[in-house]
């Protein structure tokens, strides 16, 4: 189960739609390690955030553009026995009644399927840090160290020919086959002011493009835990518990 892989390489406002040929090599004093170091420190220090989120999907085959807008919340684990909490809720710009919603309680991931009016409950396996699991929808942006990110992805720090005083840019390409099935390449844009994500663009295996913009960030604000409690949007909604897929290791079957 890879919710974040379905939406963002993290996933968080500018539009960066220039190809790699529009960039030059970074200055010596600023390289991939320094940028990733700033990003990792920002993630380590981050206790909570709230942001406006916009997602644009470009379907190359149909020539169609789809836009969603909403908000995201993140709350770091409060203790060793606690888990990282997250909330992502968006509605279609042209039809707000069509929405997407994900709630991560640290123990469970609640996926709200509008089409079938079903809340799918996924059990998250615990990790040593008590945070979001590696394959969850915040794994790339909030669940990895800079060393882990470099091991898993081919990453290059790039800069526009005209220096940008507001943003850092990182080109990301997958190394693992499981990631290649999700995306071909991605660009991560970080705010220079706080090293937090401003935008993620990625190209899917089917050539579709998805862009996430994160604006109006409120950092380390007080977020009551009740905002991460699951609910039912209506009486006609039902709850469905999703059984974890077995992992094959040799002839032994291991269940999460």
NULOMI-119757 format. One record per residue (C-alpha): residue number from 0; x, y, z. Coordinates in pm, whole numbers. Example, Ala and Ser with C-alpha at 12.3 -4.5 7.8 and 13.67 -1.06 7.14 Angstrom:
% NULOMI-119757
ATOM   nr       x       y       z
ATOM    0    1230    -450     780
ATOM    1    1367    -106     714
% end
This chain:
% NULOMI-119757
ATOM   nr       x       y       z
ATOM    0       0       0       0
ATOM    1     168     313    -122
ATOM    2     -65     609     -88
ATOM    3     203     871    -126
ATOM    4     338     697    -435
ATOM    5      -5     742    -593
ATOM    6       1    1114    -538
ATOM    7     350    1244    -486
ATOM    8     702    1102    -519
ATOM    9     726    1297      67
ATOM   10     495    1514     -82
ATOM   11     428    2039     -49
ATOM   12     387    2784    -456
ATOM   13     523    2835    -766
ATOM   14     498    2654   -1097
ATOM   15     830    2501   -1195
ATOM   16     774    2368   -1544
ATOM   17    1119    2414   -1695
ATOM   18    1317    2111   -1808
ATOM   19    1659    2010   -1683
ATOM   20    1816    2187   -1981
ATOM   21    1709    2518   -1827
ATOM   22    1940    2476   -1529
ATOM   23    2310    2513   -1467
ATOM   24    2538    2345   -1215
ATOM   25    2503    2483    -859
ATOM   26    2763    2710    -706
ATOM   27    3041    2528    -513
ATOM   28    2921    2651    -172
ATOM   29    2573    2512    -236
ATOM   30    2534    2149    -337
ATOM   31    2306    1850    -293
ATOM   32    2444    1759      49
ATOM   33    2401    2109     192
ATOM   34    2046    2139      58
ATOM   35    1948    1792     178
ATOM   36    2113    1868     512
ATOM   37    1894    2175     550
ATOM   38    1589    1975     448
ATOM   39    1667    1698     699
ATOM   40    1721    1948     981
ATOM   41    1392    2118     895
ATOM   42    1215    1781     908
ATOM   43    1383    1695    1240
ATOM   44    1288    2028    1397
ATOM   45     938    2029    1254
ATOM   46     672    1956    1515
ATOM   47     364    2044    1313
ATOM   48     244    2233    1009
ATOM   49     -71    2334     824
ATOM   50     -61    2422     454
ATOM   51    -288    2497     161
ATOM   52    -245    2221     -97
ATOM   53    -316    2228    -469
ATOM   54    -275    1934    -704
ATOM   55    -289    1951   -1082
ATOM   56    -299    1635   -1294
ATOM   57    -229    1652   -1667
ATOM   58    -355    1349   -1860
ATOM   59    -143    1341   -2174
ATOM   60    -354    1076   -2351
ATOM   61    -683    1264   -2305
ATOM   62    -536    1613   -2308
ATOM   63    -729    1681   -1987
ATOM   64    -629    1886   -1682
ATOM   65    -775    1809   -1340
ATOM   66    -733    2035   -1036
ATOM   67    -793    1975    -666
ATOM   68    -745    2215    -377
ATOM   69    -755    2174      -1
ATOM   70    -525    2155     298
ATOM   71    -275    1931     474
ATOM   72    -190    1892     842
ATOM   73     105    1720    1004
ATOM   74     173    1650    1371
ATOM   75     488    1473    1488
ATOM   76     460    1186    1732
ATOM   77     403    1315    2084
ATOM   78     584    1026    2254
ATOM   79     756     690    2201
ATOM   80     428     503    2204
ATOM   81     262     757    1978
ATOM   82     264     785    1599
ATOM   83     294    1067    1350
ATOM   84     -43    1211    1254
ATOM   85    -134    1357     918
ATOM   86    -441    1478     735
ATOM   87    -489    1553     367
ATOM   88    -824    1674     238
ATOM   89    -895    1815    -108
ATOM   90   -1193    1882    -334
ATOM   91   -1219    1904    -709
ATOM   92   -1207    2269    -816
ATOM   93   -1486    2230   -1075
ATOM   94   -1704    2018    -846
ATOM   95   -1636    2056    -470
ATOM   96   -1873    1768    -389
ATOM   97   -1607    1532    -524
ATOM   98   -1338    1511    -259
ATOM   99   -1035    1312    -145
ATOM  100    -943    1258     215
ATOM  101    -671    1070     403
ATOM  102    -621    1050     778
ATOM  103    -312     900     936
ATOM  104    -344     838    1311
ATOM  105       0     682    1348
ATOM  106    -158     338    1382
ATOM  107    -410     343    1098
ATOM  108    -450     513     764
ATOM  109    -809     602     676
ATOM  110    -871     639     303
ATOM  111   -1202     802     209
ATOM  112   -1328     671    -127
ATOM  113   -1590     918    -248
ATOM  114   -1707     706    -543
ATOM  115   -1812     409    -329
ATOM  116   -1877     602      -7
ATOM  117   -1633     376     173
ATOM  118   -1373     448     441
ATOM  119   -1091     201     389
ATOM  120    -888     135     703
ATOM  121    -524      33     652
ATOM  122    -311     -85     945
ATOM  123      29      85     952
ATOM  124     316    -133    1069
ATOM  125     510      39    1348
ATOM  126     865     159    1285
ATOM  127    1149     230    1526
ATOM  128    1085     603    1530
ATOM  129     712     566    1591
ATOM  130     646     782    1286
ATOM  131     487     739     946
ATOM  132     575     410     783
ATOM  133     821     410     494
ATOM  134     558     338     227
ATOM  135     284     571     349
ATOM  136     172     890     181
ATOM  137     421    1108     368
ATOM  138     716     871     350
ATOM  139     936    1063     109
ATOM  140     906    1412     254
ATOM  141     873    1326     622
ATOM  142     987     968     671
ATOM  143    1343     959     535
ATOM  144    1681    1094     627
ATOM  145    1896    1256     359
ATOM  146    2116     944     352
ATOM  147    1813     719     298
ATOM  148    1682     948      25
ATOM  149    2015     939    -163
ATOM  150    2030     561    -132
ATOM  151    1682     515    -271
ATOM  152    1680     789    -538
ATOM  153    1922     938    -788
ATOM  154    1918    1304    -681
ATOM  155    2075    1613    -840
ATOM  156    2077    1968    -706
ATOM  157    2003    2213    -986
ATOM  158    1980    2590   -1014
ATOM  159    1819    2822   -1272
ATOM  160    2052    3019   -1494
ATOM  161    1912    3324   -1320
ATOM  162    1976    3268    -945
ATOM  163    1658    3209    -749
ATOM  164    1669    3364    -403
ATOM  165    1347    3198    -292
ATOM  166    1375    2828    -380
ATOM  167    1606    2526    -400
ATOM  168    1549    2268    -676
ATOM  169    1629    1895    -670
ATOM  170    1587    1658    -963
ATOM  171    1488    1307    -849
ATOM  172    1497     982   -1046
ATOM  173    1404     637    -912
ATOM  174    1656     359    -861
ATOM  175    1425      79    -748
ATOM  176    1189    -103    -982
ATOM  177     900     -51    -741
ATOM  178     954     326    -762
ATOM  179     996     320   -1141
ATOM  180     644     183   -1169
ATOM  181     523     500    -990
ATOM  182     725     772   -1161
ATOM  183    1001     837   -1416
ATOM  184    1139    1157   -1270
ATOM  185    1042    1430   -1028
ATOM  186    1141    1780    -922
ATOM  187    1135    1885    -559
ATOM  188    1121    2257    -483
ATOM  189    1213    2371    -130
ATOM  190    1163    2710      28
ATOM  191    1501    2869     101
ATOM  192    1351    3043     404
ATOM  193    1275    2721     594
ATOM  194    1387    2428     369
ATOM  195    1033    2288     363
ATOM  196     866    2163      44
ATOM  197     703    2426    -177
ATOM  198     630    2208    -480
ATOM  199     668    1855    -610
ATOM  200     627    1776    -977
ATOM  201     657    1425   -1113
ATOM  202     618    1236   -1437
ATOM  203     434     907   -1407
ATOM  204     521     591   -1597
ATOM  205     219     652   -1824
ATOM  206     356    1002   -1909
ATOM  207      93    1186   -1705
ATOM  208     223    1483   -1504
ATOM  209     123    1563   -1146
ATOM  210     213    1885    -965
ATOM  211     166    1952    -595
ATOM  212     192    2307    -458
ATOM  213     214    2385     -86
ATOM  214     145    2744      19
ATOM  215      54    2947     327
ATOM  216     257    2720     553
ATOM  217     201    2758     926
ATOM  218     490    2591    1106
ATOM  219     495    2449    1460
ATOM  220     143    2563    1538
ATOM  221     -82    2405    1798
ATOM  222    -300    2141    1630
ATOM  223    -549    1957    1854
ATOM  224    -528    1580    1802
ATOM  225    -905    1569    1747
ATOM  226    -841    1693    1391
ATOM  227    -690    1352    1316
ATOM  228    -982    1149    1449
ATOM  229   -1164     951    1178
ATOM  230   -1532    1013    1106
ATOM  231   -1802     917     860
ATOM  232   -1907    1188     610
ATOM  233   -2265    1054     607
ATOM  234   -2494     778     731
ATOM  235   -2474     603     393
ATOM  236   -2096     557     421
ATOM  237   -1949     225     529
ATOM  238   -1619     116     682
ATOM  239   -1399    -149     521
ATOM  240   -1086    -289     684
ATOM  241    -815    -360     427
ATOM  242    -616    -676     484
ATOM  243    -240    -628     443
ATOM  244     -86    -803     144
ATOM  245     145   -1093     230
ATOM  246     516   -1050     167
ATOM  247     692   -1346       7
ATOM  248    1042   -1423     130
ATOM  249    1161   -1745     -27
ATOM  250     890   -2000      53
ATOM  251     785   -1825     371
ATOM  252     482   -1594     375
ATOM  253     508   -1297     610
ATOM  254     203   -1086     684
ATOM  255     233    -722     792
% end
